[in-house]
Every structure is written in structure tokens, then in C-alpha cells.
Amino acid sequence: GMMPGGIIVGYVSDLFGGRRASVIGTFMGLLFVFLFIFSKNSESLTAIPLLVMLGIMGILVGGPNNIITSAVAADLASHPSVRGNNKSLGTVTGLINGCGAIT
């Protein structure tokens, strides 16, 4: 779900004028719903619905992770306070990657 999730989040955020934070928040909210359904029904569902749910949850996790670790880091790299300072740029990129790994 990581690769399709990144493509889907990028496409949807482009549809909404580049508002990545709103799209990421929406995906995380949908993930919460799917996790709740999964926790309540995982033992009673057959293999096909479980695989579909796991695929959807992979997209909902992978998309925001990919966007956070790439596009947001690129946005911050162009910020005037970081521009030209390689040490600050490395620190910002590391923090973004670390936060992306937590999601």
C-alpha cells in the first residue's frame, strides 16, 4: 500500500490545491475508522474482505508517510531560514523522516 498510497495522496492533494495537511489528516481519520472496524470484525471476516481492508489500510498509512517524508521535507528545504545551511537542512530532513517513520 505504500507506493499506491503515495501516488493517491499526491493526486488528491493536487486536486485540493496542494493542501497536503488536510489530505493527510483525512487519510489518518479514515485509517482510524478502518482500524476500528478491523479490531471489531477481524475474527469473523473471511480472507478476501480482510485482504481488501489490509490493502486499504496500507494505502491510508503509506500515502501520508510518503508525503511527509518527501514533499514536506522539500517544502521546508526551500524555507529562507534553512536555505544555504546544509547542517540545518540535514537536521530538518532527519526530523521529518523520523516523524514519518512513527506514522
LINUR-V568716 format. One line per field, one symbol per residue. phi: phi as a letter, one per 40 degrees, with the letter a starting at -180 (. if undefined). A space follows every 50 residues. Layout:
phi->???
This chain:
phi->.cccccccccccccccggcccccccccccccdccccccccbccccccccc cccccccccccccccccccbcccccccccdcbdgbccccccccccccccc ccc
